[in-house]
């Protein structure tokens, strides 16, 4: 595949990559994935994402945030430390932040407070937002709407919702990230009906590795670990569902990602 793709959501500091992280990146680059946004989902994860991004500034950028699962840990001291990380020029967005009522590892009230603080941080820093939402759409949109006049650009990563939720997100002005969830015949086929509704210029692609290994890979990998070399496969599924070529999809999603995250040109 000769087109260039950007993986906007890769948990590259996850310990499953510890033994072969450099090779993971090399395989992805060989497959046409040219830049990567490394997700920070906790204070420690954000610090690690920043450190990793500094090691390869041409191709890596970090996000800095507190995933709703970890909202209980975002006390005043942790938030101040996270703010310092988020200020770094190598941090391209604030997040992963949002709401997740699917498992409620942190109580909904704690999630909402952490979400509000990170929205205010992004507004103060003037950096875009990397958002997460699962089973919390109404509260999620309501909190965003309360900051609507000053909110920076925001992408809802790993969108898995229904058509009504997608329309609400697009109407609000959110960018949309699509993962290999679209490749899951058990729970993701509805996305194939929805992705054509996302305008070019508002769509980005991601793996969310090591999670969400595409289930329709042939042959199936021996490992269940996802990695960014599979992004071209995800892009092919998305392009087919949208009725466009992979080249067309790659051109507009890569341009959108580079503009949204302020990624450096490679030429």
Helices and strands as residue ranges (DSSP letters): E 5-10, G 15-17, H 21-31, E 33-38, H 43-55, E 60-64, G 68-73, H 76-87, E 91-100, H 108-125, E 128-134, H 137-145, E 154-156, H 163-172, E 175-178, G 180-183, H 190-194, G 195-197, E 203-205, G 228-230, H 231-242, H 246-261
